[in-house]
């Protein structure tokens, strides 16, 4: 599982100052299919990014399993980091003071630590959200006020009818 970092050209060029950065221009963004140019689906992240943002990104290189891409439409110092296979997005800003004090590699490590912490927090919040009790519906709402019926009310009404049907069948 790798990370994907997307930023403007100027910001990516600052990441290239890392001693661990290796240039890798990646796959072509389009390919010839039956005489037509279509987007290349072999780079799943680039295809995902193109479908979400309608922008083509260009591979620049990697540091280990962290791949760097340039989006020429990003003009500020925003750094978007995509984590896991579901491409969870985390946004950061380039911090020139941090880089001057500790270096590019330390800044990259700082981003990775923050991504891990934020991802764990998202997972925890998602689990808590799943554990919350869902509101129970009011089965009588259909007859009292049919215009204000929610899905939960309808489900409660159908469950009530189902129980009554089985109760009537048992007495026969």
C-alpha positions in Angstrom: 0.0 0.0 0.0 1.6 3.2 -1.2 1.0 6.9 -0.7 0.3 9.2 -3.6 1.2 12.9 -3.2 -0.3 15.5 -5.6 0.8 19.1 -5.7 1.8 21.9 -8.0 4.9 21.8 -10.1 6.8 24.2 -7.8 6.0 22.2 -4.7 7.0 18.9 -6.3 10.3 20.4 -7.4 11.0 21.1 -3.7 10.4 17.5 -2.8 12.9 16.5 -5.5 15.6 18.0 -3.2 15.3 14.9 -1.0 18.3 12.6 -1.2 15.9 9.6 -1.5 13.9 11.0 -4.4 14.1 8.9 -7.6 12.7 10.2 -10.9 10.1 8.0 -12.4 7.9 9.5 -15.1 5.3 6.8 -14.7 2.8 5.6 -17.3 1.4 7.5 -20.2 -1.9 9.2 -19.2 -3.6 8.1 -22.5 -3.3 5.1 -24.7 -4.3 4.2 -28.2 -7.4 1.9 -28.3 -8.9 1.1 -31.7 -7.6 4.3 -33.3 -8.9 6.5 -30.4 -7.0 8.0 -27.5 -8.5 6.9 -24.2 -7.3 7.4 -20.6 -4.9 4.7 -19.4 -6.5 2.6 -16.7 -3.3 0.8 -15.7 -2.3 3.6 -13.3 -5.4 3.3 -11.0 -4.5 6.4 -9.0 -4.1 8.6 -12.0 -7.4 7.3 -13.4 -9.1 7.9 -10.0 -7.8 11.5 -9.8 -8.8 12.2 -13.4 -12.3 11.0 -12.8 -12.7 13.0 -9.6 -11.0 16.3 -10.5 -11.2 16.1 -14.3 -7.5 17.0 -14.4 -4.6 15.0 -15.7 -1.7 14.5 -13.3 1.9 13.7 -14.3 4.2 11.3 -12.4 7.4 12.9 -11.2 9.1 10.2 -9.1 9.0 8.4 -5.9 10.6 8.1 -2.4 10.2 4.5 -1.5 6.5 3.6 -2.1 5.5 7.3 -2.0 4.7 8.4 -5.5 4.7 12.1 -6.4 2.5 13.7 -9.1 2.2 17.1 -10.5 -1.2 18.8 -11.2 -0.5 21.9 -13.2 -3.8 23.4 -12.1 -2.7 23.6 -8.5 -1.1 27.0 -8.2 -0.7 27.3 -4.4 1.4 25.3 -1.9 -1.3 22.7 -1.2 -0.2 19.1 -0.9 -2.8 16.4 -1.3 -1.8 13.0 0.1 -3.9 10.0 -0.8 -3.8 7.0 1.6 -4.9 3.4 1.3 -6.5 1.7 -1.7 -9.6 3.8 -1.3 -7.5 6.9 -1.8 -8.5 8.8 1.4 -7.5 12.4 0.9 -5.5 14.5 3.4 -4.5 18.1 2.7 -1.4 19.9 3.9 0.4 23.1 3.2 4.1 23.4 2.3 5.9 24.8 5.4 9.0 26.6 4.2 10.2 27.3 7.8 10.0 23.7 8.8 11.9 22.6 5.7 14.6 25.2 6.3 15.0 24.1 9.9 14.8 20.3 9.6 15.0 19.5 5.9 12.7 18.0 3.2 13.0 14.5 4.4 12.0 15.5 7.9 9.0 17.4 6.5 7.9 14.3 4.5 8.2 12.2 7.6 6.1 14.8 9.5 3.4 14.6 6.8 3.4 10.8 7.0 3.0 10.8 10.8 0.1 13.3 10.4 -1.6 11.1 7.7 -1.4 8.0 9.9 -2.9 9.9 12.9 -5.7 11.5 10.9 -6.5 8.2 9.2 -6.8 6.3 12.5 -9.0 9.1 13.8 -11.3 8.9 10.8 -11.5 5.1 11.2 -12.4 5.5 14.9 -15.0 8.1 14.1 -16.5 5.9 11.4 -16.7 3.0 13.9 -18.4 5.2 16.5 -20.9 6.4 13.9 -21.8 2.8 13.0 -22.3 2.0 16.7 -24.7 4.9 17.3 -28.4 3.9 17.6 -30.4 4.6 14.5 -33.7 6.4 15.2 -36.6 4.0 15.5 -39.6 4.8 13.3 -43.1 5.5 14.5 -45.5 3.0 12.8 -48.5 5.1 13.5 -47.1 8.1 11.7 -48.4 6.7 8.4 -52.0 7.1 9.5 -51.6 10.2 11.6 -49.5 12.4 9.3 -48.6 10.7 5.9 -46.8 13.7 4.6 -44.2 13.6 7.3 -43.3 9.9 7.0 -39.7 9.0 7.0 -38.0 5.8 5.8 -37.7 4.6 9.4 -41.4 5.1 10.0 -42.3 3.1 6.9 -39.9 0.3 7.9 -41.5 0.2 11.4 -45.0 0.1 9.9 -44.0 -2.8 7.6 -42.4 -4.7 10.5 -45.6 -4.2 12.6 -47.8 -5.5 9.7 -45.5 -8.5 9.3 -45.7 -9.4 13.0 -49.5 -9.0 12.9 -49.7 -11.3 9.9 -47.8 -14.0 11.6 -49.7 -13.6 14.8 -53.0 -14.1 12.9 -51.6 -17.2 11.1 -50.6 -18.8 14.4 -54.1 -18.7 15.8 -55.6 -20.6 12.9 
